[in-house]
Amino acid sequence: MSGFVRGPFVPSTGAQRPLSIDDVEIHGGPFGRWQRVNREHSIPLGIEQMERSGAVPNLRLAAGEGSGAFRGFRFQDSDLYKQLEAVAWEHCRLPDDAYPAFVAESAALLARAQRPDGYLNSHYQVTKPDLIYQELDYSHEMYCAGHLFQAAVAATRAGCGEELLAVARRFADHLVRRFLVEGDDGIDGHPEVETALVELYRLTRERSYLELAGKLIDNRGKGLIAERGMGPLYAQDHLPVREADTAVGHAVRQLYLEAGIVDVYLETGDESLLECSVRRWEDLVAYKTAITGGHGSRHDGEAFGERYELPPDRAYNESCAAIASIHWNWRLLLATGHGRYADLIERTLYNAFAASTSADGTRFFYVNPLQRRADLFEDAYLGRRREWFACACCPPNIMRLVSSLGHYVATTDDEGLSVHQYVPGTIRAGAITLDVETDYPWDGRVRVTVRDTPGGEWTLKLRVPAWSASGDLTPDANGYASIRRAWEPGDTYTFDLDLTPRLVLPHRKIDALRGCAAIERGPLVYCFEQIDQDGDLDDLALTPDTWLRTVEHDLPGAGRTVLIEADAVRLPSASAVPVFGGLPYATASADLQDHTPVTATAVPYYQWDNRDGGLMRVWTPLM
Amino acid sequence: MSGFVRGPFVPSTGAQRPLSIDDVEIHGGPFGRWQRVNREHSIPLGIEQMERSGAVPNLRLAAGEGSGAFRGFRFQDSDLYKQLEAVAWEHCRLPDDAYPAFVAESAALLARAQRPDGYLNSHYQVTKPDLIYQELDYSHEMYCAGHLFQAAVAATRAGCGEELLAVARRFADHLVRRFLVEGDDGIDGHPEVETALVELYRLTRERSYLELAGKLIDNRGKGLIAERGMGPLYAQDHLPVREADTAVGHAVRQLYLEAGIVDVYLETGDESLLECSVRRWEDLVAYKTAITGGHGSRHDGEAFGERYELPPDRAYNESCAAIASIHWNWRLLLATGHGRYADLIERTLYNAFAASTSADGTRFFYVNPLQRRADLFEDAYLGRRREWFACACCPPNIMRLVSSLGHYVATTDDEGLSVHQYVPGTIRAGAITLDVETDYPWDGRVRVTVRDTPGGEWTLKLRVPAWSASGDLTPDANGYASIRRAWEPGDTYTFDLDLTPRLVLPHRKIDALRGCAAIERGPLVYCFEQIDQDGDLDDLALTPDTWLRTVEHDLPGAGRTVLIEADAVRLPSASAVPVFGGLPYATASADLQDHTPVTATAVPYYQWDNRDGGLMRVWTPLM
């Protein structure tokens, strides 16, 4: 049955089974808004950039058709592959003839660019054919292949992938010959192909793809990544995956690798793979995850930091890392049925991920810090959201996830249906059809109506978010409330999640957040933007008993929101702070008693930077 | 007269005049220890590395003598130049025939490598002669030239520089022809040549060198640095120097540029240059300087951060930035006579700079953070001190400063003699000879004995450190206590500086240090190392009224020290801290009431990492 599911992840085993993207219609709320602007603005912009950024022209060069020089990064092909995947899922969600046409045109170009032996990478074919597979530690050749495979799987499941799948299989077969049959032990410096190979196996049942994925995972930690460049730790080659206890190095690399590890477990039953991945998940969540679900504490190497190294201002929290984290958590959720993974997906979706895109879908963040300190930014990848990037890994990655959001809402198992994310819409799962009515996350009321139902009893499982301390639902050990009955068409079940605003404190070992608090409501992390405050944002302080109240609002340019007003204080101006020989260190502390009561206004973090480019902070000092 | 001073900086004007390195004999204390290990261990190690690291072999290739490929960075030549400068000043300080021999041998090689037209850069000559001066935004060609000029000035003033000076002048004349006479407006992406050209002018009185330095400074901020690579802000090309208000980009670049700016002011009298540099100094000290005097808050780009962005763990504080800061502050001190610059030199010397080298002079830090969080370091440039680096800008830079430390102790003016740094030893300035007896910085007592004195009155000026709140000396507006009298041989003046340990608090706007305190005593910043504590360092907290007491001690491997014992508390273990769905964020804070009294032991920061590789922190949470 799983072969007929139209979605990015269709495992053969696991505690839960996924639904097709088009089996979940999303009718509104933030998810609905994101899908609308993604279709109307982001995807057309991305398609246009495929030409402008060099991705398509590079492939023409490889096909011997164009003129000029290769442009962009060695992984420039992957932009097109992610764009194709976004287009395919969008066609699956809501068909439009333009989408298969773009896929067909691209697949034809790829077929012409592909070497007769199946190899395909415009950078190496055009600029250094003699170095093919010779620089695997940083070449991204398998990384690009992986994105091609995912695009081909998506297009095939969306019904428009025949030629693209042929291209993908020829490349996959080429990899299999070289790295499985002929026994080359090379691994790519950037994991990604592992999860893609497993999905290609799921689609095609060609077992060598799964075997190659397993071999690539088993080969990590054997010193195959050279010390040159960023080194083994950066690329998770410092330890075998079954031995590593903590996420290290480049965040996106680690997180895609984890997705591949769980994928191989799901197809082979190798428990040691699930076990090591869950061990690192627990470590990652306890020590290296931002309150937004973001990952990667360092600009240097786009990397994880040490345990408890979680700076708000210099957090990297790359948009791609949020996407990779959602992929990994979704695999863990379906493998184990445990709601903690759905909780983290929700936190990541509504915060680290959603913040990556402007409200109108035309601009993107690459880096998602929790504080904007000043107006001056040295790094082109910081500051305001931008339409595109020289390294444009994020925008098409964002688009493919938004198009496929329906995949992440609900699952089935032998007992019935589980709802993981609360969105207004319709969920179809075999003989069951549910309508979900809710204004979540602005309001906590959710009403589920059974429209179609098979005969006999089945269980409706509803995720109880860990933050919903006093809602209507009582969770089981996995974090779900179960309602088992012989449902009749028209039956409804209504419940409330607890959206009382929360003042959240950091663990005392997070040095960078000491003495601060953040505000959350439901799944949303809030932030203060300068534009909403009286006085300097950096003079604002909360108190441990700060009163928080909600205000319905329309944010110009960003649509519907709920603001939170906090009874805060404004500290005496910074000029009152003692200094020492001009330095900002002194034996006496600032006299903060002379503060002024003030109302501070917070907006959902994901909606920040939709007005001006002013200061922002998620974590605010506590008096 | 200034032409006869044997030291790195001999300006024609200014409020104060420098002394020769060999006019200040340092007999002990930390400065004396650093000079001893520098001579016995560091300099021999550096000379050996000139061969091993490729610096000398590269020049042989350029001379058509060697075989093999160019090794290392495009600025590899500069390692040899800094090493030559260190050797020259060491010879000036305490002659040894081996030093002039090394200089002569190197100069001969450089002369053979130099092109007939005067150009000299092994990287470009060997690997890409067609791109000479075509990649100035990152080529380091003028940067390397500047270090050659400084080495030649040092060797000449030390009496062993004839051939090296000839090489330097030929290259300088080549630069003058291209960039002054022929009117090429290029600037080097890495400032350094400006200050070096001015010093070469001071030595040779060849005015075109000064004019070129002025032109290079005036040309910054005109968009000559391309957007490619690290971009204009990184290389201080974002604004003309007279318009920029704050230090930005690569810290070492900014600080060397400032030294050149003050140098040009001192020779031309262009007050607008002094004014803009002082404006940035005040901004830098108030907002972007670590308590150790370190500069550069970001690994990414080895760069300054935003105002108040001063993380302890991820601070970069490159050793070279400390050296460049001392160079700049020394120029400002001599230009203005203001003690605040000597204060910052002292803070930087005893902390950010001194920490860069192991107690035995055989290992070096490139990066000098204020916190070591764990044992696992991804970056080869972090962790323990290392014998050498692929990018070895720091070690020979450290050596040249240690050899020339005598230059930074005292100055003269028409009124008499000023003592800026308190070291046991002898100071000769014309007809005046002083003996200084002190156990500073371990003890605050200083006794100055006049051994030789001219007839009539003159003024002895003694710097009163800004931290010496209740010492014997009363400072004037410039921070100096003046004793004017008709001194007789044998006269003594004894005073005490206040070395009471201080608990120091950060400005409330430094987010990364909120809720923490540091310990200082005299010029020394202290830190806690794990090895000295009972229990986990990260469970330690101080209280606002923590009692601090000093303990005389010998630190194994690091020699004499004074420890500080603090009445601290041990917080309940981290496992008692609430978490939220596994994340380190919760609506309830840790219960810290169940803490245990404990004695915490601090060591001077500069002596850290001389025992094990354990955790360290300068800033410790306050209960």
Chai-1 contact restraints between the chains, C-beta under 6 A:
chainA,res_idxA,chainB,res_idxB,connection_type,confidence,min_distance_angstrom,max_distance_angstrom,comment,restraint_id
A,L233,B,E378,contact,1.0,0.0,6.0,A-B,restraint_1
A,V285,B,G582,contact,1.0,0.0,6.0,A-B,restraint_2
A,V285,B,L583,contact,1.0,0.0,6.0,A-B,restraint_3
A,A286,B,G582,contact,1.0,0.0,6.0,A-B,restraint_4
A,I291,B,Y585,contact,1.0,0.0,6.0,A-B,restraint_5
A,H299,B,D300,contact,1.0,0.0,6.0,A-B,restraint_6
A,D300,B,H299,contact,1.0,0.0,6.0,A-B,restraint_7
A,D300,B,D300,contact,1.0,0.0,6.0,A-B,restraint_8
A,E306,B,R373,contact,1.0,0.0,6.0,A-B,restraint_9
A,E306,B,A374,contact,1.0,0.0,6.0,A-B,restraint_10
A,D343,B,G581,contact,1.0,0.0,6.0,A-B,restraint_11
A,R373,B,E306,contact,1.0,0.0,6.0,A-B,restraint_12
A,A374,B,E306,contact,1.0,0.0,6.0,A-B,restraint_13
A,E378,B,L233,contact,1.0,0.0,6.0,A-B,restraint_14
A,A466,B,G581,contact,1.0,0.0,6.0,A-B,restraint_15
A,R502,B,T587,contact,1.0,0.0,6.0,A-B,restraint_16
A,V504,B,Y585,contact,1.0,0.0,6.0,A-B,restraint_17
A,V504,B,T587,contact,1.0,0.0,6.0,A-B,restraint_18
A,L505,B,S589,contact,1.0,0.0,6.0,A-B,restraint_19
A,P506,B,Y585,contact,1.0,0.0,6.0,A-B,restraint_20
A,H507,B,V577,contact,1.0,0.0,6.0,A-B,restraint_21
A,H507,B,P584,contact,1.0,0.0,6.0,A-B,restraint_22
A,R508,B,V577,contact,1.0,0.0,6.0,A-B,restraint_23
A,R508,B,A590,contact,1.0,0.0,6.0,A-B,restraint_24
A,K509,B,D538,contact,1.0,0.0,6.0,A-B,restraint_25
A,K509,B,A574,contact,1.0,0.0,6.0,A-B,restraint_26
A,A512,B,A512,contact,1.0,0.0,6.0,A-B,restraint_27
A,R514,B,R514,contact,1.0,0.0,6.0,A-B,restraint_28
A,R514,B,G515,contact,1.0,0.0,6.0,A-B,restraint_29
A,G515,B,R514,contact,1.0,0.0,6.0,A-B,restraint_30
A,G515,B,G515,contact,1.0,0.0,6.0,A-B,restraint_31
A,D538,B,K509,contact,1.0,0.0,6.0,A-B,restraint_32
A,A574,B,K509,contact,1.0,0.0,6.0,A-B,restraint_33
A,V577,B,H507,contact,1.0,0.0,6.0,A-B,restraint_34
A,V577,B,R508,contact,1.0,0.0,6.0,A-B,restraint_35
A,G581,B,D343,contact,1.0,0.0,6.0,A-B,restraint_36
A,G581,B,A466,contact,1.0,0.0,6.0,A-B,restraint_37
A,G582,B,V285,contact,1.0,0.0,6.0,A-B,restraint_38
A,G582,B,A286,contact,1.0,0.0,6.0,A-B,restraint_39
A,L583,B,V285,contact,1.0,0.0,6.0,A-B,restraint_40
A,P584,B,H507,contact,1.0,0.0,6.0,A-B,restraint_41
A,Y585,B,I291,contact,1.0,0.0,6.0,A-B,restraint_42
A,Y585,B,V504,contact,1.0,0.0,6.0,A-B,restraint_43
A,Y585,B,P506,contact,1.0,0.0,6.0,A-B,restraint_44
A,T587,B,R502,contact,1.0,0.0,6.0,A-B,restraint_45
A,T587,B,V504,contact,1.0,0.0,6.0,A-B,restraint_46
A,S589,B,L505,contact,1.0,0.0,6.0,A-B,restraint_47
A,A590,B,R508,contact,1.0,0.0,6.0,A-B,restraint_48
